[in-house]
Amino acid sequence: MFRQNNIVLIGNSVTEQSKSIAHLKKRVICIDSFNDADLIGEKYKNNNQCGLVNRQTINILKNLKLNKEDTLIIVSSDYDQLEDYYDQLKNFGNVIGNNSETILKIQNYKNLFSSLSENNIAYPEIYYSEDDINDNAIIKNTFISGGLGVRKYNQDINFNNFQDNEFCQKYINGLPRSVVFISNKNKEFAIIGLNKIYNKRTKFTDYCFSGAESNHGISHSELNTLKKYINFFVKHYNLVGINGIDYINSDELYFLEVNPRITQTAFLYDNVFENGFIDAHIQSCLTNILPIINSNIIKNDKFETLFAKSSFLFNYDLSSFDFLLNIPEKGVYIEEGQPICTIFASSDNEKKTNKLLLDNILLVKNKLKNIEIT
């Protein structure tokens, strides 16, 4: 086990990360956007909706006065671009995971897509002007993950008004999928899991990540393509720890994006590691040894996030629902389009899991009345 006693978790929602590491009896410090009731450890709220590492994050760490040599910091969100916050984080502890140089290289979408082309990795066509568009298209931003900020293109959108790192890409009609993997500095990697991915339209985005289903079965051909994806990113960008790749299964596989950080689906595979997925992430970064993945544990897990269709004050008692994750504290004001909570289901096969999830959703919706968006 690693020797450091302070574990700082920074992200949009770090609830499941805090649960994964609780049994190690370390001091767990959570800095996230929601401060949900089921967070384990010390809670500090970051007012940024995306959980970006920002000035507020740095001030929280300054006030904590942690022993730098006794502190590990895990970031599962992105960094605000106003300052070099990655460099500032290093003043408070060892930042575990990919460094800012790696992340910035990946966010340079022009260079990234050029490299993908050179390595024969298919991706949806990029449109560099309105005149190029001959099909349905979407606007994306490489600084934002989880589908936040993704919007459908229409003729009222002016390319000259794009934000930094915003670009237009062809919309591919297909099945959204993701692969979660772990790698080390020796450029070795192992696939942790394969997921079906679900999205919803909210106030903030047309394609917000809203849920996933684990242990999705795939063909040998698809698996080989995913290994090619992972090998490319591990070799070219030196990715370490737990990372994820999103793709579309259509007439062929299309790469969508790489998430150079612990993904929101990683917790689905917590039990395949001896000490949980956060410990596995830390060990792969600190020791360069890939953890053992227990492939004999095959469950079908699924979760769906409920979003508010209008703003309201959360005053519900949901303690009787043991299948809920990311539960708000009573008295929290939830704005339109923000997540309310996450509903979880698990069984030994997909059919049973889907039925269980739908039953759980119905129970919660009856309790919450009419406040969840469809």
C-alpha positions in Angstrom: 0.0 0.0 0.0 1.2 3.6 -0.6 2.5 5.4 2.4 0.7 8.8 2.0 -2.2 9.4 4.4 -3.9 12.3 2.8 -5.9 11.6 -0.4 -7.4 14.6 -2.2 -10.2 13.9 -4.7 -11.0 16.7 -7.1 -13.7 16.5 -9.7 -17.3 17.1 -10.8 -18.6 14.3 -8.6 -16.2 12.2 -6.6 -18.7 10.2 -4.5 -17.9 6.8 -5.8 -14.2 7.5 -5.7 -14.5 8.3 -2.0 -16.4 5.1 -1.3 -13.8 3.1 -3.2 -10.9 4.3 -1.0 -12.7 4.5 2.4 -11.6 1.1 3.5 -8.0 2.0 3.3 -8.5 4.2 6.4 -6.8 7.3 4.9 -7.8 10.9 5.4 -10.0 11.5 2.3 -10.6 15.1 1.2 -13.3 15.6 -1.4 -13.5 18.8 -3.5 -16.4 18.6 -6.0 -19.3 20.5 -7.5 -22.1 19.0 -5.4 -21.0 17.9 -1.9 -23.6 15.1 -2.0 -24.8 13.4 1.2 -23.2 10.1 0.4 -19.7 11.5 0.0 -17.3 9.8 2.4 -14.6 11.9 4.0 -14.2 15.7 4.3 -16.3 17.8 2.0 -15.4 21.0 0.2 -17.6 22.5 -2.5 -16.2 23.8 -5.8 -18.8 26.2 -7.3 -17.7 25.4 -10.8 -20.3 23.2 -12.4 -17.7 21.1 -14.2 -15.5 20.7 -11.1 -12.6 22.4 -12.8 -9.4 22.9 -10.8 -9.5 26.6 -10.3 -8.6 29.4 -7.9 -11.3 28.2 -5.4 -9.7 24.7 -5.4 -6.3 26.2 -4.7 -7.6 28.3 -1.8 -9.2 25.3 -0.2 -5.9 23.4 -0.3 -4.0 26.4 1.1 -6.4 26.6 4.0 -6.1 22.8 4.7 -2.3 23.2 5.3 -1.6 19.6 4.3 1.8 18.0 4.6 3.0 17.9 0.9 5.0 14.8 1.3 2.1 13.0 2.9 -0.5 13.9 0.2 -1.7 12.4 -3.0 -4.0 14.4 -5.3 -6.3 12.8 -7.9 -8.0 15.0 -10.5 -10.9 13.5 -12.4 -12.1 16.8 -14.0 -10.2 19.3 -16.1 -8.2 22.5 -15.3 -9.5 26.1 -15.7 -7.4 27.8 -18.4 -7.0 31.1 -16.6 -3.8 29.9 -14.8 -1.5 27.0 -14.7 -3.4 25.2 -11.9 -1.7 21.9 -12.5 1.6 23.5 -11.5 0.0 25.1 -8.5 -1.5 21.8 -7.4 2.0 20.3 -7.1 2.7 22.7 -4.3 0.3 20.7 -2.1 1.1 17.1 -2.9 1.9 14.4 -5.6 -0.6 14.8 -8.4 -1.5 11.3 -9.5 -2.4 10.7 -13.2 -1.6 12.5 -16.5 0.2 15.8 -16.4 -1.0 19.0 -17.9 1.4 18.8 -20.8 -0.3 15.5 -21.9 -3.8 16.9 -21.4 -3.0 20.0 -23.4 -1.6 17.9 -26.3 -4.8 15.9 -26.4 -6.9 19.0 -26.3 -5.2 20.3 -29.4 -7.8 18.7 -31.6 -6.1 19.7 -35.0 -2.9 17.9 -34.1 -4.8 15.0 -32.5 -7.0 14.4 -35.5 -4.0 14.7 -37.8 -2.2 12.0 -35.8 -5.3 9.8 -35.8 -5.4 10.0 -39.6 -1.7 9.1 -39.9 -2.4 6.0 -37.8 -5.6 5.0 -39.7 -7.9 5.6 -36.8 -11.4 6.6 -38.1 -13.2 9.6 -36.6 -16.2 11.7 -37.7 -15.3 14.3 -40.3 -14.3 17.7 -39.0 -15.9 20.8 -40.7 -13.7 23.9 -40.8 -16.3 26.2 -42.4 -20.1 26.4 -42.9 -19.6 25.6 -46.6 -18.1 22.2 -45.7 -21.2 20.9 -43.9 -23.2 18.5 -46.0 -24.8 16.5 -43.2 -26.0 16.7 -39.6 -23.3 18.2 -37.4 -22.5 19.0 -33.7 -20.3 21.6 -32.0 -17.8 20.2 -29.4 -15.3 21.7 -27.0 -12.1 19.7 -26.1 -11.9 21.6 -22.8 -15.2 20.1 -21.5 -16.0 16.4 -20.9 -19.2 14.5 -20.1 -21.0 15.9 -23.1 -21.3 19.3 -21.5 -21.4 22.1 -24.1 -22.1 19.7 -27.0 -24.8 21.2 -29.2 -26.4 20.5 -32.5 -25.3 22.7 -35.4 -27.8 24.9 -37.1 -27.5 27.6 -39.7 -27.7 30.4 -37.1 -24.3 29.3 -35.7 -21.4 31.4 -36.9 -18.0 29.6 -37.0 -16.3 33.0 -36.3 -18.0 33.0 -32.8 -16.5 29.7 -31.7 -14.9 29.6 -28.3 -11.3 28.4 -27.8 -11.0 24.7 -28.7 -14.5 24.5 -30.1 -15.0 22.7 -33.4 -17.7 21.3 -35.7 -17.9 17.6 -36.4 -20.1 15.4 -38.4 -22.8 13.7 -36.4 -22.6 9.9 -36.7 -25.8 7.9 -36.1 -24.7 4.8 -34.2 -24.3 3.1 -30.8 -22.3 5.2 -28.2 -19.7 3.0 -26.4 -16.7 3.4 -24.2 -13.7 1.4 -23.0 -12.0 1.9 -19.7 -8.3 0.9 -19.4 -5.3 1.3 -17.1 -1.7 1.9 -18.1 1.7 2.7 -16.7 4.9 4.6 -17.6 6.3 1.5 -19.2 3.5 1.9 -21.8 1.8 -1.3 -20.8 -2.0 -1.4 -20.6 -4.9 -3.6 -19.8 -8.6 -3.2 -20.6 -10.8 -2.9 -17.5 -14.2 -2.8 -19.0 -16.5 -2.1 -21.9 -19.6 0.0 -21.6 -22.8 1.1 -23.3 -23.2 4.8 -23.0 -26.4 6.9 -22.7 -27.1 10.6 -23.2 -29.9 13.1 -22.5 -30.7 16.6 -23.6 -30.5 19.1 -20.8 -30.5 22.9 -20.5 -26.7 22.9 -20.8 -26.2 20.4 -23.6 -27.9 18.4 -26.3 -25.9 15.3 -25.4 -25.2 15.1 -21.7 -23.7 11.9 -20.4 -26.5 10.4 -18.3 -25.6 6.7 -17.7 -23.8 3.6 -18.7 -24.0 -0.2 -18.6 -21.0 -2.3 -17.8 -19.5 -5.5 -19.3 -20.8 -4.9 -22.8 -19.9 -7.9 -25.1 -18.1 -7.1 -28.3 -16.7 -8.9 -31.3 -13.0 -9.8 -31.7 -12.8 -7.3 -34.5 -14.1 -4.5 -32.3 -11.8 -5.5 -29.5 -8.8 -5.4 -31.8 -9.7 -1.9 -32.9 -10.1 -0.8 -29.3 -6.6 -2.2 -28.5 -5.3 -0.2 -31.4 -6.9 3.0 -30.0 -5.5 2.4 -26.6 -2.0 1.5 -27.9 -2.0 4.7 -29.9 -2.7 6.9 -26.9 -0.4 5.1 -24.5 2.5 5.2 -27.0 2.0 8.8 -28.3 0.7 10.5 -25.2 2.2 8.4 -22.4 -1.1 8.0 -20.6 -0.9 6.5 -17.1 -3.5 5.3 -14.6 -7.2 4.8 -15.4 -8.4 6.5 -18.6 -11.3 6.1 -21.0 -12.1 6.3 -24.7 -15.5 7.1 -26.2 -16.4 5.8 -29.6 -19.4 5.2 -31.9 -20.2 1.7 -33.3 -21.8 2.4 -36.7 -20.9 1.2 -40.2 -17.5 1.1 -38.7 -16.0 2.2 -35.3 -15.4 6.0 -35.0 -13.2 7.4 -32.3 -14.9 10.3 -30.5 -12.7 11.3 -27.6 -10.2 10.2 -25.0 -10.7 11.0 -21.3 -7.2 11.3 -19.8 -8.4 10.8 -16.3 -10.6 8.5 -14.1 -13.9 8.3 -16.0 -17.4 8.4 -14.5 -17.9 4.7 -15.4 -14.7 3.4 -13.7 -16.6 2.8 -10.4 -18.6 0.0 -12.2 -15.4 -2.1 -12.0 -14.4 -1.3 -8.4 -14.7 -5.0 -7.3 -12.4 -6.4 -10.1 -9.4 -4.9 -8.1 -8.2 -6.2 -4.8 -8.4 -2.7 -3.1 -10.7 -0.9 -5.5 -10.3 1.2 -8.6 -8.8 4.3 -6.9 -6.1 2.2 -5.2 -5.4 0.6 -8.6 -5.1 4.0 -10.3 -2.6 5.2 -7.6 -0.5 2.0 -7.7 -0.2 2.0 -11.5 1.1 5.6 -11.4 3.4 5.2 -8.4 4.8 1.7 -8.9 4.5 1.2 -12.7 3.0 -2.2 -12.0 -0.4 -2.9 -13.6 -2.8 -4.3 -11.0 -4.4 -7.7 -11.3 -7.8 -7.5 -12.8 -10.2 -10.3 -11.6 -11.9 -11.2 -14.9 -13.9 -13.9 -13.1 -16.1 -11.2 -11.6 -18.7 -10.5 -14.3 -21.7 -8.5 -13.3 -24.0 -6.4 -15.3 -24.2 -3.0 -13.7 -26.2 0.0 -15.0 -26.8 3.5 -13.8 -28.9 6.5 -14.9 -28.7 10.1 -13.7 -31.9 12.1 -13.3 -31.8 15.8 -14.2 -34.1 18.6 -13.0 -36.5 19.9 -15.6 -37.1 23.0 -13.5 -35.3 24.6 -10.5 -36.3 23.5 -7.0 -35.3 23.2 -3.4 -34.4 19.6 -2.6 -36.2 18.6 0.6 -36.8 14.9 0.1 -35.8 12.0 2.3 -34.4 9.3 0.0 -32.7 7.2 2.7 -35.0 4.2 2.1 -33.6 3.8 -1.4 -30.4 1.8 -1.1 -29.9 1.9 -4.9 -29.3 5.7 -5.1 -25.9 7.4 -5.6 -25.0 11.1 -5.5 -27.8 12.0 -3.2 -28.2 15.7 -2.5 -28.1 17.1 1.0 -31.5 18.4 2.2 -31.9 22.1 1.6 -29.8 22.2 -1.6 -31.1 24.3 -4.4 -31.0 22.4 -7.7 -31.2 24.4 -10.9 -32.8 23.4 -14.1 -30.7 21.0 -16.1 -28.5 20.0 -13.1 -28.3 16.3 -11.9 -30.6 15.3 -9.0 -29.3 11.9 -8.2 -28.1 8.6 -9.8 -30.0 5.4 -9.9 -28.1 2.1 -9.8 -28.9 -1.5 -10.6 -26.9 -4.7 -10.7 -27.5 -8.4 -11.5 -26.0 -11.3 -13.3 -27.5 -10.5 -16.7 -28.6 -7.6 -18.8 -32.3 -8.3 -18.9 -32.6 -8.5 -15.1 -30.5 -5.4 -14.6 -32.7 -3.4 -17.1 -35.9 -4.4 -15.3 -34.4 -3.6 -11.9 -33.2 -0.2 -13.1 -36.6 0.7 -14.5 -38.3 -0.4 -11.3 -35.9 1.7 -9.3 -36.5 4.7 -11.5 -40.2 4.4 -11.1 -39.9 4.4 -7.3 -37.8 7.5 -7.3 -40.0 9.4 -9.8 -43.1 8.6 -7.7 -41.2 10.2 -4.8 -39.9 13.2 -6.7 -43.2 13.7 -8.5 -42.8 15.7 -11.7 -39.3 17.2 -11.5 -37.2 14.9 -13.6 -36.7 15.7 -17.3 -37.5 12.9 -19.8 
